[in-house]
Amino acid sequence: MMTVQLTLLLLSFIVANLPWFSERLFYIVPLKAERKSLAWCLFELIVLYSLTGALTAYAEYSVYGQMSKQGWEFYTVTFSLFLVFAFPGFIYKTLWVKR
């Protein structure tokens, strides 16, 4: 069961960095601007957090057979962790790459 948890953490780290490595919206929709703005990246981050949370809830249900009820504190902490995971991509896009 520990491998499922580590796999989900690694997947969350990868998914949290995806918005920062493409100038397209969700790697599909081209934007009119030359560079994707911070607002679009944050929007993508919120949507990807929701999708990752849904996948994690499904994994919890399939492994344990039930889902634990969570309060707002849980979602605040997990979104903060998702933002920490996104930090390397943010640094790459804003500070490292010279355009």
Buried (B, 14 or more C-beta within 10 A) or exposed (E): EEEBEEEBEEBBBEBBBBBBEBEEBEEEEEEEEEEBEEEBBBBBBEEBBEEBBEBBEEBBEEEEEEEEEEEEEEEEEBBEBBBEBBEBBBEEBEEEEEE
